[in-house]
């Protein structure tokens, strides 16, 4: 282990503690802590290999850690596991020892080594380190998981099938009411999530109920509506699941599934390097599940060409205020069924004129955007601002004018 980067991080923290403001001190302390976590992980791995913990009367490394460091065994195990990423991915090791990424980021790289493989992780190591530099561990995990989905799409169907095997739901009476437990497969769970998002959104800006209160009340309202009138609708459009997939992926999935059916017992040919289908609000799905959903669903085709405006036939100008059904579906497809606000993952969307209709806005496709109920309320309360259009890109700022970072999916083929 080269101690120089860690020592530099500690020196910087010591310097800032005497001359920096509060923000500088916190940032420098965090960098030094992250660097020390990486150095501690490497040292613990060396201690485990040498078994020198026995010199202090400990029979295992976990016992030594509990006695000497006053840490629990789980924390020690996590640090030791991080060593695989620090050892096998040199750029990750350099960034960790310099305090540029945290132990939580390193754990994501450990996940990638286990589920994606060393070769693929090394191929995109520089891309992922940059993502870790600029984002939290959750965003890094989504990027690594996306690479896993692209390189091993067949595993997505295995996860779906495992979920089918263990699905169950139970509603049991207890003295205080009803206790709901269970596990739902990918499709059933996505349906439930879609419905709950629809019925538990805040009613207006004065709705101060907690999330749990809104979910329970929304479920109660839904059950009452089903018993009385059927499922609720939003401007004539009933809640539904959305799957987004390009033509090449459909063709590849169909060929993969057809080979399974025609040649049972034979291992199918590997899937080509195509983008997996996406179930809105859930994530990537495999070819078998895609074919199942296509079998039981309505299908809407959209022609997409990067850099060109979308067809003028979908523009209504000032002739009508409410977007029509085709426009609504086009906006939802453009956003993969998820709220456009960076960091928001809600799937129950309302269509908003970026240039407000009252200020002369047009009901044109490139000036329409899909927002969840909460973000739509924030915008009309002046706490969220959106400019731009769908062709050149939208920009999001908060009420202080600070930009909200747009999270972008990494194109691994271009990065390579």
N, C-alpha and C positions, 0 to 999 in steps of 0.2 A: 504494500500500500504506500502510495506517495502522499506524505502528510502535508506537503506544501499548500495545496488549495484550502484544506481545512484550517491550517494555521493562518492563512491570509484572511479567511472569513472571520476567524476569531479576533484577529488584530483590527479588522475594520469595525467589528462590533464594539471593541474596547475604545476605539477612537471616537466613534459616533456617540457613545454613552456620555462623553465629556463635552462634546461640542454641538451635537445635532439636536434638532427639535424632536418632538414626540413621534412624529411619523417616521423620521429617519431612524430613530432608536428602535422602534418596533420592527421595521424592515430588516435592519442589521442584525437584531437579536434572532429573528426568525431564520435568516440565512445561516447564522452561526449554529443554531439548533439543528437545522436540516443537515448541515455538513457534519456535525457531531453524531447525528443519528446514523449516517452512512458509515463513518469511521467506527462507531460502536458495533454496527452489524458485522463489519469485517473482522473486528477484534474478537467478537463472540464466536464467529465461525472458526477462527484460529484456536480459540480456547477449547472449543468442542473437539477439534481434530487432535489437539495435544493431550486432552484429558487432564490438564493441569488444575482443573477445578478440584481434583481429588486431594491436592496439597492442602486445601482449606477444609477438608473433611466432608465434602459434598460428594454424593454418589452419582449425581447427574448434573448436567449443565443447568437444567431448570431449577434444581435445588440450590445450586450456587447463586443463580440470579435472584431467587427469592430471598436468600440470606444476605447476600452482599449488596445487591442493587435495590432491594425492596421493590422489585417489579414482579408482576405475576408471570406465570409460565407462558401464557398466550402472547404477551408482549415480546418476550424473549424469542419465542418460536418465529414470530412474524419478522423480527429483525434478522434472524439467521436465514430465513427463506429469501430475504431480499438480496443476500449475497450472490445468488445465482445470476440475477440481473446485473449487479455491479461487476461481476466477473466476466460474464459472457457478452455484455454490451458495453464496450469501452466508452462510448459517448455518454451513456447513462451514468457510468461510474464517475466520469469526470464532472458531470453536472451535479451529481449528488454530493461528492466530496467537496465541491466548491460552494455548496449551499444554494444552488440555483433551482433545484427541485426538491420536493419533500419526500419523506419515507412513504407517504401515501401514494405519491406518483410512482415510486419504485415498485410498490406492490402491484400496480397495474402492469408494469413491464414483466413482473414475475408471472402474472396471469397470461400475458401474451406469449411468453416462452413456453408455457405449459399447453396452451390451447391453440396457438397459431404455429409455433415452431421457430427454431433458432434462425433458419435461413431467411424466412419472410420477415422476422423482426429486425434482422440485421439490414435487410434490403431497404427498409423504411425507417431505420433507427433515427436518422437525422431529422426526418419529418416529425416523428413522434416526440423527440426531445424538444423541438421547437413548439409543438402543441403544449407540452408540459410546461415550458417556459412561460407561456402566455395564458394558460387556462388552469382551472381547478382539476383535481384528480377525476371527477365525474366526467368531464368533457374528454379527457384523455382516454378513459375507459371506453366511452362510446366510439372513439376513433379506432382503438385497438379491436373492439368487438366487431366493428364494421369490416375491418380487414379479415377477421376470423370468418365472418359470414360470407365474404367474397371468395376466400380461398377454400372454405369447407362448407359449401351450401348444403351438402347432404346431411350434415349434422343438425341443421335446422329441423328437418323432418323427424329425425330421431328424437329431438327434444319434444316435438309435438306429440309423437307417439307415446313417449314416456308420460306426458301429461294426461293423455287419454286413458292410460292404464290406471292412474291413481286418482282420477277425478271423483269427487264426491261433494255433496253439500247436505248439511243437516240443520234443521230448524227445530229446536227443542224448547219446550216450555219449562221455565224456571220461575221461582216465586216472584221475581221482579219483572218478568215479561217473557221475552223469547231470546234464546241464545243461538246465534248463527255461526256455524263453523263449516269449513270445507275447502276444497281445492278445485279449480275449474281449468279445463283445457284452454288452449290458446284462443280458439274461436269463441267459445261460450264466455270466457272471461272478457274478451274484447267487446262482446255484445253488452254485457253487464256494465262495463266501464263507459261505453258510449251512452247507454241509457241514463246512468247516474250523472254523467257530465251534463246531459241535457236537462234533467229535472232538478238538479241541485245548484245551478248557477245563481248568483245573487240576483234578487229581483230588481233592485235599483241601487242608487248610491246611498240610500238610507238603510239598506239591509245590513245590519251589524251582527247577524247570527254567525256563530262559529262554523267552520267547515263541517264538523260532525253534526251540528244541528241542521244545516242545510241538506246534508246527505240523507239523514233520517226523514226529515220532512218531505224531501223530494221523492223518496221511495214511497212514503205514505200517499202523497199526491198521485204518484204514478199508479199505484195499486187501485186507488179510488177511480182514476180515469179509465183503467183497463176494465174494471168491473162495470163501469157505467157506459163508457163511450168508445173504448178502444185506445190505441196508442196516441199520444199527443203529437201535434205537428207544429212546425215553425214556418209560417208564411206558406203553408201548403206542402211543405217538404217534411216527410216523417223522418225521424232519426234512423240512420242506417250505417252499416259498416262500409268502409272505403278501402279498396286495395289498389295500389298504384304499381304498374309494371310496364316496361317498354316491350315493343314487338319482338325484339331479339330474345329477350328473356322468356317470353311466352313460348316461342318456337323451341328454345332449348329445353324448357321444362316439359313441354309436350313430348318431345323426342325421348327424353330421359324416362318419363313415366310409361310411354308406349313400349320402350325396350323392357322395362320391368314386367309389363303385362304379357308381352309376347315371348319372353325368354325367362320364365320363372326359375329361380335357383341359380341363375348366372349373375355375377356381380355386374351391375350396369357400368357403362363407360363413364369416366369422370365428367362432371358438368363443365362446359366451357367457361371461360372467364367473362361472365356477364353479370350485370347488376341484379341482385336478388329483388324479388317483389317485396313491397312494403305494405304492411297492414297498419293503417293510420292509428296512432296512439300506442302501438305495440312494438313495431320494428320489422326487421327482415323475416321473411318466411320462406320455407323450402319449396321445391318444385311440386311435391305431392300435395301439400296443403294448397298451393296456388291452383292446381288443377281441380281440386275439390271445390274451392270457392268459385271458380269460373263455371263449374257445372251447375251450381245452385244460385247463381247471381245474374243480375242484369249487367250488361257490358256497354260501356260508353267509350268510344275511341276519340282521342284528341290528337291533332297534328301539331307537333312542336318542332320549332326550328330556332336554335339559339341565335340571338342577336336581331331577329326580325320581329316586327310588331305582329300581334295576333290578329286574326282575320277581322276585317272591318265589319263583317256581317254580325259580329258579336258586340258591336258598338251601337249604343242607342242615343248618344249625345244628350240633348235636352228634351228629347221627345217623351221620355218616361223617367220617373224617379226610381222605382223599384227595379233592381236587376231581375231579369227573367231566369227561369230554371236553368237554361243552358249556360248563362253567364255565371250563375252560382256554382254550378258543377265545374266550370272551367277554373274559377278562382280556387276552389277546394283542391282540384287536381294539381294546380300550379304549386300549391303549398303543401302537397302530400297530406292533406287532411288535418294539418296542425296549425294552430294560431301563429300568425306571422311575427309576433313580437319575439325578439331574441330571448331565449331562456324559458319561454312559455310552451307547455306541452299539451294544453287543452285541445280537444277535438270537436267541441260543439261550437260552431263558428257563426258569426253574424257578418254580413257583407257591408263594408263601409266605403264611402266615397273619400278618397285621400284629399281631394279638394272638395270641401263640403258643398253639397247641393245648394244650400242657402247662399253660398259665396260664388256661385256660378259653375260649380263642378259638373262634369259630364258623367253619364252612366256608360262609360267606355271601359272595356276590359282591363286596359293597362292602368286605369285610374281607380280600380276597385281592389280592395284588400280584405282578407278574411281575418277577423279578430274574435277571440273568445269574449264572452259577456263581460268578464272582469276587465280585460284590457280595453274593450270598447267604452266601458264606463270611465276608466282612467283617462282615456283620450278626451272625452267630452267634459271631464272635470279639470282639464288643463295639466294633468300630471304625466301625460304621454303625448309626444308630438311625432308625427310621421310626415315626411316629405318624399318627393321622388315619384317614380312610376315603376310598373312591372318590367319595362324594357331596360331601363338604365339602373334599376335597383332602388329599393326603399331605404331611407335613413330614419333611424329611431333615436330620439333624445328624451331625457327626462325633463321635469319641470325646471331644473337648473340649467338646461341646455347641454348637459353632458351626454355624449353618445352612448347608446347601448350597443355592446359588441354583438355583431351577428356571427353566430356559430356556423361555420361552413364545413360540409363533409369533405374529407380529403379524397382527391382523385388519385388513387394509388398508381394507376397505370401512367398518368402524366408525370407523377413524382418520380417514377422509376426512370 
